[in-house]
Amino acid sequence: MGGVTVYGGGVLEMSGIQLKGLIAAAYGIPWQRISGGDAWIEKDQYIVNAKPPASAKITNLRYSYWDFEDERLRQMLQSLLADRFQLRLHRETKTADVYTLETNGKTLMLKQRAPEEEDPRGTAGWAGIWVLNSISMPGLAKFAQDYVFHVPVRDNTGLRGMFDYRQSRLNEEPSQADQTDSFLRLLQEVGLKLEKSKGDVESLVIDSVSKPSEN
């Protein structure tokens, strides 16, 4: 099992992740909006162990299976990719659909964790039912962006802290590969909604990249 772990002080460990996944984490942009490069960037897996200087004073240790929140850690990973993979890329922007995560005015069914019970690894997952575990609203918006809609989703709920929720009834989908409808039902169930509008959608285009040398 690979994934991301952020330890105290901002020590970052990433394992079993393809270069394209590392780029997605470094720039906070979904895999689907990264183009260019050869086939190996989606196949070869890498391990990253990175320790920021103590002066960075990283305090945001929140992370998910394949991502993390702290912007300084993102910049650190960007520098590492530029150095080790000779990664050069540019950004492109177009106008397209975007979503805003908001409360829907109904009773909020999410259970907020006490600060001492918060788990820095926030997760969301579906296996017939949706389960949210210690997830922040920015984290939920990022999950919706990266794994459900593949377009920008921004948090505008005003809710702070981390939340749990477990559906008590099956929330089935006709396709295992598409949880869009069931996710929308989840949001309605817990007291949230998505508002759709037009906005700037950023993508990354890889100009050049090389396989890294051995350590």
C-alpha positions, 0 to 999 in steps of 0.5 A, a space after each residue: 500500500 502506498 500513499 502520503 504521510 505527513 509527520 510532525 514538523 512537516 516531514 513528508 513521506 510518499 510511496 508507490 506514487 507515479 510522477 504524474 501523481 507527485 506533480 498533482 500533489 505538488 501543484 494541487 491540480 488533479 491528474 486529469 488536468 496534467 498533460 504531456 510527458 511520456 508513458 512512464 510518468 503514469 507507470 513508474 512508481 517512486 518514493 519521496 522522503 523530504 524533511 523541511 528545515 526547522 525554520 519552516 515551522 510547518 504546522 498544517 499536517 493535514 493530508 489524505 491518501 494521495 495529497 496534503 494541504 500545506 502550501 510550503 510543502 507543495 513548494 518544497 515538492 515542486 523544487 524537488 521535482 524540478 531538481 531530480 526530474 528536470 521537470 519543466 512545465 507551464 500553466 494554461 487557463 480556460 473558462 469552464 465549469 467550477 463548483 462551490 461547496 456550500 451549506 444548503 440551509 438544512 440541519 448539518 448532519 456531520 459530526 465534528 471531532 473534538 480538537 484532541 480527537 482530530 486525525 490529520 489523515 482525512 479520508 472520504 470513501 465509497 463502497 456502497 455507502 459513503 464514509 467520511 473520516 476526520 475530513 475538513 471542508 477544504 479537504 472534502 472540496 478537494 476530494 470532490 475536485 480530484 476524484 468525483 468531478 475533475 473540475 475546481 471545487 472551492 469550499 465556501 461553507 465557513 465550517 472549521 474543524 474536522 468531521 465524520 459521517 457514515 451513511 446508514 443505507 446503501 447509496 448505490 451507483 450503476 457504475 463502480 467508476 462513477 460516484 457522481 450521483 451518489 456523492 451529490 446525494 451524500 452532500 444533500 443528506 449531510 446538509 451541503 450542496 454544490 453551486 455551479 458557475 463558470 470560472 477559470 480552470 487551470 491545467 498543467 502542460 509538461 514541457 520536458 522531464 527526465 527519469 531521475 538518476 539513482 540515489 
